[in-house]
Amino acid sequence: MKVEELMTRDPATLRPDSTCSEAAVLMKREDCGSLPVVKDGRLVGIVTDRDIVVRGVAGGKDPTHLAVSEVMTSGPITIAPGMNAEEASKLMSEKQVRRLPVVDGGRLVGILAIGQLARHESANVAGETLKEVSQPAAKR
């Protein structure tokens, strides 16, 4: 199965100048822990709830004025819509990520979450992927 058959198309996104507070509200509404950051249709980063807390709030910064561009991960790992789902699962395990932006020609076209792979894969393979993603790199 291909990524494009499993991914969420047109995911919620943020602009680089969106505030961390706006990001948190959108994460709550979308029930997710990370959001792609897009400028002119092109993926420029990804921001997670952890980024907001660790890089922002814990650093004493005000999330109502802090732009996501200041805490996001620039140049995130991406996949293509035509990639095989098993390859995407392996990449998630290797890189310890739970979501991968799906990019075609530099443009964000979707997002693939570990849960979408789990519904496709056997319970055993999905469990192993989640285990790998959840473990600190030193223990693998």
C-alpha positions in Angstrom: 0.0 0.0 0.0 1.2 3.5 -0.8 1.4 6.5 1.6 -1.1 8.4 -0.4 -3.7 5.8 0.3 -3.3 6.2 4.1 -2.3 9.8 4.6 -4.5 12.7 5.8 -4.9 15.1 2.9 -4.9 18.8 3.4 -3.8 18.7 7.1 -4.2 21.7 9.4 -1.1 23.9 9.1 0.5 27.0 10.6 2.4 29.9 9.2 5.9 30.6 10.5 4.6 33.8 12.2 1.7 32.0 13.9 2.1 32.2 17.7 2.7 29.2 19.9 -0.7 29.9 21.6 -2.4 29.7 18.2 -0.6 26.4 17.6 -1.7 25.0 20.9 -5.4 26.0 20.2 -5.2 24.3 16.8 -3.5 21.2 18.2 -6.4 20.9 20.7 -9.0 21.4 18.0 -7.4 18.9 15.7 -6.5 16.5 18.5 -2.9 16.2 17.5 0.5 16.9 19.0 2.3 18.3 15.9 1.5 20.6 13.0 3.3 21.3 9.7 4.5 24.9 9.3 4.0 26.1 5.7 5.0 29.2 3.9 3.6 29.9 0.4 2.4 26.2 0.2 5.9 24.9 1.0 6.8 23.0 4.1 9.3 24.9 6.2 9.1 23.1 9.5 7.1 21.1 12.0 6.1 22.2 15.5 5.2 19.8 18.3 3.5 20.4 21.6 6.8 19.4 23.2 8.6 22.1 21.2 6.2 24.7 22.5 6.7 23.6 26.1 10.5 22.8 26.1 11.8 25.4 23.7 9.3 28.1 24.6 7.4 28.0 27.9 10.2 26.3 29.9 12.6 28.9 28.5 10.5 31.7 30.0 9.0 32.8 26.7 5.5 34.1 26.4 3.6 31.7 24.0 1.1 34.5 23.1 3.9 36.4 21.4 6.4 33.6 20.5 6.3 32.7 16.8 6.3 29.0 16.0 9.3 29.6 13.7 11.3 30.2 16.9 10.6 26.7 18.3 9.8 24.5 15.3 12.1 22.0 13.7 13.2 23.3 10.3 13.7 20.9 7.4 11.8 18.0 8.9 12.0 14.5 7.6 9.5 14.0 4.8 8.1 11.3 2.6 6.6 11.2 -0.9 3.0 10.2 -1.6 4.2 7.2 -3.7 6.4 5.7 -1.0 5.5 2.3 0.2 3.7 2.2 3.6 6.2 -0.3 5.0 9.1 2.0 4.1 7.4 4.8 5.8 7.0 2.7 8.9 10.6 1.8 8.9 11.6 5.4 8.6 9.4 6.4 11.5 11.2 3.7 13.6 14.6 4.8 12.5 14.0 8.5 13.1 11.8 8.0 16.1 8.9 10.2 14.8 5.2 9.6 15.0 4.1 11.7 12.1 5.7 12.4 8.7 4.8 15.3 6.4 4.0 14.1 2.9 5.5 16.3 0.3 5.3 16.4 -3.5 7.5 18.8 -5.4 8.2 20.7 -2.2 4.5 21.2 -1.5 2.8 19.7 1.5 0.1 17.3 0.3 -0.6 15.4 3.5 0.6 13.9 6.7 1.0 10.3 7.7 0.6 9.4 11.4 1.7 6.2 13.1 -1.9 5.3 13.8 -2.8 5.3 10.1 0.0 2.8 9.6 -1.1 0.8 12.5 -4.6 0.3 11.0 -2.9 -0.9 7.8 -0.1 -3.1 9.2 -0.4 -6.2 11.2 -0.7 -5.6 15.0 2.7 -7.1 15.5 4.5 -4.8 13.0 2.6 -1.8 14.2 3.5 -2.6 17.8 7.1 -2.9 16.9 7.1 0.4 15.1 5.5 2.2 18.1 8.0 0.5 20.4 10.9 1.7 18.3 9.6 5.3 18.1 9.0 5.4 21.8 12.4 4.2 22.9 15.3 6.6 23.5 17.9 6.1 20.7 20.5 4.9 23.2 18.4 1.9 24.1 17.9 0.7 20.5 
